[in-house]
Amino acid sequence: MKFKSRNFEGAETVLDIKDLSVNLPNQETVAPILDRISLNIRAGETACLVGESGSGKSVTSLAVMGLLPKGALEVTGGKITLEDRELLGLSHNELRHMRARRMAMIFQEPMTALNPVMRVGDQIDEVLQIHADMSASERKARVLDIMEQVHLPDVKRIYGSYPHQLSGGQRQRIMIAMALVLQPKLLIADEPTTALDVTTQAQILRLIAELQEKQGTAVLFITHDMGVVSEIADTVHVMKEGQIVEQAPVEKLLREPREDYTQKLLKAVPSLIPRKVRPPKSDDQVLQVQGMKKIYGGGGIFVKKEGTLAAQDVSFSIARGRTLGIVGESGSGKSTVARCVMRLIDPTEGEVRVDGNEIARLSRRQLRPYRRFIQIVFQDPFRSLNPRWKVGESLIEGPLNYGISRAEAMKQAGDLMELVGLPRDVLDRYPHQFSGGQRQRIAIARAVAMKPDVLVADEAVSALDVSIQAQVLDLLGDIQDKLGVAILFITHDLRVAAQICDDIVVMQNGLIVEYNSASEVLANPQHEYTRALTEAAPGREWDFANFCELKKTA
Amino acid sequence: MAKTAQPVSASQWFLGALSLPRKWRVGPGPIIAAIVLTVIVLSAIFAPYYVPFDPMHMESTKRLQPPGGEYILGTDPFGRDMFSRVVTGGRISLLIGIGAAVISVFFGLLIGLVAGFFRMADAIIMRIMDSLMSIPAILLAIALVSLSGASVGSVIIAITIPEIPRVVRLVRSVVLSAREEPYVEAATALGSSMPKILTKHLMPNTMAPLIVQGTYICASAILIEAILSFLGAGVSTETPTWGNIMAEGRDYFQINPGLIFWPGLMLSLCILSINLIGDTARDLLDPRLKKREA
């Protein structure tokens, strides 16, 4: 694999951070948010800041931009030098002047970073109005030019569009255009591709690299994704609990990680090599979906409205103890399928059989006896447990509905806590006392409490850090071995799918484009969309866990 | 037994109240409001036990007496003791305020839960609520009172009906956003029945905004009662309420301004306190304000 790691000797230093500390105000006793971190970035260099959530990556970037929330966080020591100017201690106005002209930032979620009621062209123009002395026609020409440079199609039309009329990738291009229109020396990108699909992500990463080459910008790139790091970084700074624990050129870091923490991070990156083929244990198909179709909306009392087709001709089946993955980008209909299977929404057409019982057409009341055979784990661990209930109450909710006594259900809940690797006294506490990974374990326990035959995991590990992700995946595998439950695993992440799935369904625009065993789908994709997906997966030629190139599988 | 508790002076208690845990630290305003409101409520409740005169008793020889002497606040044009009337009047005014708040919150919650959860019912219920809201509240109240006759009950109902749509809207909006939460969907998947999801998962979300809305309704009901009485469409004139007292005093207030001033002062203090407490409750309970703090 080719890494960037170019030579920067002699290149001028653009950003120099020295011993930067950030604390909560008036709380000297608490561990600092940033603990004397130092890093520097030279012209044309891409420095990646990696680490798990809460490690201080974003705080570092905000401190540089002078955007730390007032009263909540404050810089307590160190220096930040941009080219030759010391940034700490600059007044509000001076800092504002520095932003856009000398340094700029792009954010994770372009929809919220853009003003929804202003045309995107005017939003780029605004930057010029404030910071550059140009006539209206010069500005317009400049805006159209930068929009061309970020490869937006039909720039004249997009100039007059509102953010909601653009796709996620286009919005992020607008953000990049805004950030780079004044050719700043430093670009800070805070997880700019995390909210995007892999294929879009690949395009945006290419775009940033291209513009960087052209303008010689120094880029501080914040990410949690080691794949992205391997693609774009020159140097990597690994952060942990407010400290930089390792700094090295990208190739050195990936080949010979020095620190335990870095090794742990790399080892947790799920590999793209599919899991070993498991022979099916039984032919008992616990979940069968046949010709399912879902149209959202439509109908209407007076006017016949046209609905949105979210899924069509969806057919698959899962045998007991097996895992089927549904992979696709946002809008591909994979979550719709999960929700139809769960009967959280009603499929427009088609059959859903759980243990041979057709449930697609049952009424709410008729459905209740069958509910317990199929359970779901959601993506967001912070919203999937009722915040007002003790964990124990959440866990026994299901069993109580099926006539199990309270005492008995509580006893089982305690056993379940052990199964998912949490202490029993968790039952008496509230969800907010737990981390995301722990809550996801609780959510899994709640689903398993029903002794289901099918467990639907809707992006169940997507909101978690890689190391936690690996643990939760292990837990799911463990539970499958012990209880023989079939898992329907919905994900956008091919790496995760490779780790856990026996079979994979690839969906695009509501249709299944490929359905085969995991090893076939990943190693030998038939459909061009599947190929595009695998090729866009960042760092696909690198075996992160073993610190070397991926060996070509025979 | 050894005495462990030290006597606490009023000022010490007051300072202690100000240094509540940070979450509940509210500043002096709401505490003063709470004290004022408590005094008003207690004085109204216990009015029959301490008032010097029967508030209904007319003494034709002692009309329009100035304040001081036998009558602390003087007498009204019928020779009734103003002080007794003002504190007794609070009973009905507060009863109507609290009654209207409790009833409209109760029905609003019920209808709002149904509207938020069932889409078919929603379409019908909300159109009815929209049409109710399109009628001016005072007009509707006057019409209802004149149809059903003036009594405390009918005034409460007349005030409650225009308030219900507001509560329904509030509850419905909370339910609409809460029902999309994954934990509610998980409950569905766990086979929880609809009533259980409504009462155990969705209703608790509505409590904080309802408490706040309840205080506002209480204040506005007291005010509307006063307006209705002033217009002669309220509780029958024999019963003293703050509105009635002011309505009767309006012809003579140039001779004795206290006829309007005292009930008006009670009314203003009462509403001001309730609103202040409502605002404080909102600040403490509203998650959006909490977020801004974080």
Boltz contact constraints between the chains, C-beta under 6 A:
constraints:
  - contact:
      token1: [A, 342]
      token2: [B, 189]
      max_distance: 6.0
  - contact:
      token1: [A, 344]
      token2: [B, 185]
      max_distance: 6.0
  - contact:
      token1: [A, 368]
      token2: [B, 191]
      max_distance: 6.0
  - contact:
      token1: [A, 371]
      token2: [B, 191]
      max_distance: 6.0
  - contact:
      token1: [A, 372]
      token2: [B, 191]
      max_distance: 6.0
  - contact:
      token1: [A, 375]
      token2: [B, 189]
      max_distance: 6.0
  - contact:
      token1: [A, 376]
      token2: [B, 189]
      max_distance: 6.0
  - contact:
      token1: [A, 378]
      token2: [B, 182]
      max_distance: 6.0
  - contact:
      token1: [A, 383]
      token2: [B, 181]
      max_distance: 6.0
  - contact:
      token1: [A, 383]
      token2: [B, 182]
      max_distance: 6.0
  - contact:
      token1: [A, 384]
      token2: [B, 182]
      max_distance: 6.0
  - contact:
      token1: [A, 384]
      token2: [B, 183]
      max_distance: 6.0
  - contact:
      token1: [A, 384]
      token2: [B, 186]
      max_distance: 6.0
  - contact:
      token1: [A, 385]
      token2: [B, 183]
      max_distance: 6.0
  - contact:
      token1: [A, 386]
      token2: [B, 183]
      max_distance: 6.0
  - contact:
      token1: [A, 386]
      token2: [B, 201]
      max_distance: 6.0
  - contact:
      token1: [A, 388]
      token2: [B, 204]
      max_distance: 6.0
  - contact:
      token1: [A, 397]
      token2: [B, 190]
      max_distance: 6.0
  - contact:
      token1: [A, 398]
      token2: [B, 190]
      max_distance: 6.0
  - contact:
      token1: [A, 401]
      token2: [B, 191]
      max_distance: 6.0
  - contact:
      token1: [A, 401]
      token2: [B, 192]
      max_distance: 6.0
